[in-house]
């Protein structure tokens, strides 16, 4: 289920290279473990940009830093125009670059993903979204 929880930050207040959009969107992460077995976990995507995403896992997973994984959003989102083009097309190769462990207070495990997409394509996607928003 799509839930647009906040508007994107403006460029003046954001030191990131790409704007992040806060969402609550189901997804799936698939990777191979050190033995070559395929593993997967259902996740909740908390924010996305053209080159990254942050996801939360309700069940703890053992996935090391820099592991390559396939990330995809569930196709049930009614308003996919706000999501980067690479994620609308299906699975995206990504790398895990930060792992936040679950806490005793109930916060789920978090994974920061770097989407391995062509930066020129991501920039074109961002520009198209900005033009659509301003029209």
N, C-alpha and C positions, 0 to 999 in steps of 0.2 A: 504494500500500500504506500502510495506516495504522500509525503507530508512535507511541504515547504515550510520550514520552521522559522526562517529568518531571511532577510534580504541579503544579497552579497555585500561585502564591505566595499567601500569606495577605494579607488586606487590611492587617494591621498592618505588614508588611514591604514593602508595595507602594505607591509613591506615585502610580501610574497611576490613572486614573479607572475603568478596566476591567481585570479580570484577564486575563493572557495565558496561553494554553495552548501549551506546546511540542509541536509535532507534526512529522512528516515525511510530508507528504501531497502528491501530485502535483496540479498545477493548470494553468490556462491563463490568459494575459493577452492581451487583444485591444484594439487601439487604432488610430486613424487618424493617419498621419504628417502633416507639414506640407503635403504635396501631396494629401492626401485618400485616399491608398492605405491599405487595411486591412493591418495588421501583427499578427502574433501570435507568442507565444513560450511554450514549455512551461516551467513553473517547478516548484520544490519549495517548498512552504509550510513555513516553519520555526516560526512561531508565529501564533496568531490570537487575537482578542478580538472583542467585539461590534461594535467600531467600527474595527478595524484589522487588518492582517496584514503580516507580513514574508516576502518570497519571495526565493529565489535563482534566478538564471539561469545555466546552464552555458555558454551562448553569449552573448557581449556583445550588448546591444541599445542602440539609440540612442533613448531616450525621455526627453523633457525633464521637468523638475519641473512639477508642477501639471497635467500632461496627464491628461485623463479617459480611463479605460480600463475595460473589462469584465473582471472577475475571476471565475473559477469554479474550484471544486475538482472533480477527477475523481470520478465517481459510484461508484468502486470501493471506497470506504471502508466496511468492515464495521460500524464503530461510529460512526455519524454523530451520536449523541446528544450528544457532547461539543463538537461544532462549533456555532458560533452559527447560529441559525435562518435568518438571511438567506443564509448560505452553503449551507445544505442545500437551499434552494429553487432553486438554479441560479446564473445570472450576477448579479453585483452591480456596479453602477456604483461606481467608485472613483477616487480622485485620487492620483497619485504625489507624495509629499511628501518623500522622501529617496531619493537614489541613491548607493549605495556601489560604487565601481568594483572590478573584479576585481583581484586582486593577483598579482604575479609568483610568489608562493609557492603559487599554485593556488587561493586562496579565490575562489569565484564572485562575480559581480556580485550585489548585493543591492538590492531595492526595497522601501521602506516604503509601504504603501498605506493610505489613509483610506477606509473603506467608507462610502459615502454612503447611509446608512439612517436612518430616523426614530429619533432617540434614545429616544423613549418605547417604541418597539417593541423596541429593543435592550435596554433596561432590563427590560422584561417577560420577554424571553428569558433574561436572566441570572438573574432571580429564579426562573423556572421550573426552570432547571438547578440552582440552589442548593437548592431544595426537593426536587428529585429526588435529589440527592446526600445530603441529610440524612435522607431516608426509609429 
